[in-house]
Amino acid sequence: MAPLKDETVEALRDTIHQLESRVQQLEAKLGSTGGNASSRGSRSNSDSVRMILMGPPGAGKGTQAPKIKDKYCACHLATGDMLRSQVTKKTALGREAKKIMDQGGLVSDEIMVNMIKGELENNTECRQGFILDGFPRTVAQAERLDNMLSEKNQKLQHAVELQIDDGLLVSRITGRLIHPASGRSYHKIFNPPKEHMTDDVTGEPLIQRSDDTAETLKKRLSTYHDQTSPVVAYYKKTGIWKPIDASQAPGQVWKSLLGVFEKEKQPSTTGSLLSRIGLKG
Ligand code: AP5
């Protein structure tokens, strides 16, 4: 076979990039239209995600996580939602947790680690990966998560930090409305439901969280800076930390997140395709 010219190689690379973008667009479309269970199940490992979303209360973790869940068909484990579900069920844990949450403190590491461990082991939605929202919140939780994953020969891919000034969070938190059953969140001004105090999807009533007051927010922010900022520092050392400006509009924050995923994906998939046809350079 005659040697390939540089221009030919470049043209082939361009074609491969275009094909890959098209495949990703089609996959995203399939994900957003629901897809069927078998097509989700047949996704390759390169389409899975294992990530954590960090950021202070109101940064937008709960707003962005469901979109990532839809994109990757992964599970969204929000520890705050799990605790609130215990509160609603009036379990012993729920009663204890409510006191701590309303004071802006943290529930014990042991309880939270076991909660996540149970989900990662038993929740079938987590087979295609996971998005951890609100966990880990202490360095001890981060270390335990690393141990849990290394037992399964897995590693986190992204530790995304939603960065935003404390001053912008008061209006976000005090205007938030929640659909308790799904964890879906709205905002009275920034993201209002179609009908007053009513969930768009189920038509059920929305509520305000009991810890969403300006006073409790101050305590939650101080807990975040004291106990969770060191977790950010922990991931900065690992090379998987990615900061995102969370003061932007929600659509823009989502675009920044997509940028994080694309950056990671492009070199490896393109590399593997190129190497398969002997053009990796
Ligand atoms: P948790 O439920 O995790 O609360 P949090 O971390 O304080 O975070 P939030 O849910 O308040 O904020 P968010 O970033 O999800 O914001 P959202 O997207 O809704 O935890 C609650 C408590 O449980 C803790 O205080 C602790 O006690 C306990 N706990 C939980 N996990 C624990 C753990 N691992 N260890 C120990 N204890 C634990 O957005 C907020 C509002 O802003 C919404 O109304 C939204 O519509 C709006 N909004 C979002 N993005 C934008 C935007 N870009 N522009 C304008 N508005 C926006």
Residues whose N, C-alpha, C, O or C-beta is under 5 A from the ligand:
A	BS01	AP5	G55 P56 P57 G58 A59 G60 K61 G62 T63 T79 G80 D81 L83 I100 M101 G104 G105 L106 V107 M112 D133 G134 F135 P136 R137 R172 I173 G175 R176 L177 S185 Y186 H187 F190 N191 A246 Q248 A249 P250
